Amino acid sequence: MSSVFGDFTANMINRIKQVVPVQTTVAQDFGQLEQFDPATGPKITLPCVLIDLKEFTWEDLPDNNQLGQGFLQVRIGIDPEVSTAAQYYELQQQVHQCLQGSRDGVSSGLHRRSSNTEARNNKYCITVVRYELSIRDTVTGKKGIKTPVPEPIVH
C-alpha cells in the first residue's frame, strides 16, 4: 500500500461501478460539476457519482501508525431533462445499498450520516451523501525487525 486514501478511493470507485448502470460516470470528485460551460453544461457526462474523502481528524497509534475519522462524500448528479425522478432516486438507492455498512481492509464500515440536495443556479440536480468512517494509516508505521528485550537475570 502506498497511499491509504488513494487505495481506498480506487476500491470504492470499483465497488460503485459494479452496481450502477453502465452509462453512469463514477470517479474521484475533482470539481467536475463546477467546471461548467453555460452552453453545454458540466464538463462531465451525467448521470455521475463522484466521491471524495472529507474532514479527517487523526489520532496517533503505537508504532507511528494513525487512525483517521472522517467522511466519504458522494455526489450524485443528473440532468433532469434526460433522467426521470425515478431514475435519480433509483441511482441514489443503488449507491447507498452498495456503500452502507461496507468496509475496506483499512477502514471501518461506512455509515450514512447525512444527505442533502445542493442548491444550484442551473437545471442540474446534485445530491450529496456523507458516510462516516474510520481509516487506519500504517504507511508511516515503524518497519523492521523488533529486537526482543532480554529477560533480566536476578541472582
Buried (B, 14 or more C-beta within 10 A) or exposed (E): EEEBBEBBBEBBBEBBBEBBEEEBBBBBBEEBBEEBEEEEBBEBEBBBBBBBBEEBEEEEEEEEBBBBBBBBBBBBBBBEEEBEEEBBEBBBEBBBEBBEEBEBEBBBBBBBEEBEEEEEEEEBBBBBBBBBBBBBBBBEEEEEEEEEEEEEEEE
